[in-house]
Amino acid sequence: MEQNTERIDKYLANIGICSRRNVEILLRKQTLTVNGKRITEPGTRIVPEKDDIRLDSTKLLPPKLVYYLVNKPKGIISTVSDEHGRKNVTSLVPKTQRLYPVGRLDKETTGLILLTNDGELTNFLTHPRYHVDKVYRLTIKGKINKNQLNAFQNGVQLHDGKTAPSEVHIVNERRTTSLIEITLHEGKNRQIRRMCEAVRLPLLELTRIKLGPLTINNLKEGKHRKLSQKEVQELKKSAIVASTRKEGIMV
């Protein structure tokens, strides 16, 4: 029976030792061995379920996988660390293991963000091939006009290319402000904000309320909850469905 192999750099990243880009630095500074043999190449293939993998003589074991859904408040950055000492999203959950945010929300955007140490799921949710839908709620000044609405639905031209068509739902319109929801099927950097700027739509507040099958529901800002195994499986399934949809495969 053929054994499943994996690159050592991917394995180290998945168990939270370091990022794949920093594995070469780690291999120069620390002693990594597989079955007693020192490893110096990031591309070395291993069998995680069978091999004895040690870092400075300490055996490496895959950590228990954890998943937190967080409602990020304003002013919190969605990176693991910050050279300016600003508060980051990982400070909102228990520090029992090294966790990473899945994707990013900018400092002023609130709402749903996922934290986990599951490298495989992170890849599912961030790789362009597996992009899952995200729903954002926007508070805008005034009302969205027909041209702006058509632009969102047909794609907005940005400096790095035209966006994919988006779904737009007008929740309510008041005298001075409106509430709309936009579903994205891709993930460009600061996409909603740049789309609004491009069509001159005055954006006042922005929050993400849905990621694939996950919703923020009544979770208060700054709070978190653990995902169930059923939710994790539904997330992975939604990513696979998204990839087949992108490739034009009927499922």
RASULWO-V302367 format. One record per backbone hydrogen bond with DSSP energy under -1.0 kcal/mol. NH is the residue of the N-H (numbers start at 1). CO is the residue of the C=O. If there is no record, write none. Layout:
# RASULWO-V302367
nh = [NH;NH]
co = [CO;CO]
This chain:
# RASULWO-V302367
nh = [6;8;9;11;12;13;14;15;16;17;22;23;26;27;28;29;30;33;34;35;37;39;44;46;50;51;54;55;56;58;60;68;69;70;71;72;75;76;77;85;89;91;92;93;96;100;102;109;110;111;112;113;115;116;117;119;122;123;124;125;126;127;130;134;135;136;137;138;139;140;141;142;149;150;151;152;153;154;155;158;161;163;166;167;169;171;172;174;178;179;180;181;182;183;184;191;194;195;196;197;198;199;201;204;205;207;208;209;210;211;212;214;216;219;222;223;225;227;232;233;234;235;236;237;238;239;240;241;242;243;244;245;246;247;249]
co = [46;44;42;7;8;9;10;11;13;12;19;20;22;23;24;25;26;54;37;52;34;32;41;6;47;47;33;58;31;55;53;115;225;113;223;111;107;73;87;82;77;88;89;90;94;116;114;106;206;72;208;70;68;100;66;117;118;119;120;121;122;123;127;184;210;182;207;180;205;178;202;176;145;146;147;148;149;150;151;161;158;156;152;183;181;179;179;177;140;172;138;169;136;167;134;188;190;191;192;193;194;195;196;139;139;137;110;135;135;214;133;211;209;216;71;220;69;67;228;229;230;231;232;233;234;235;236;237;238;239;240;241;242;243;244]
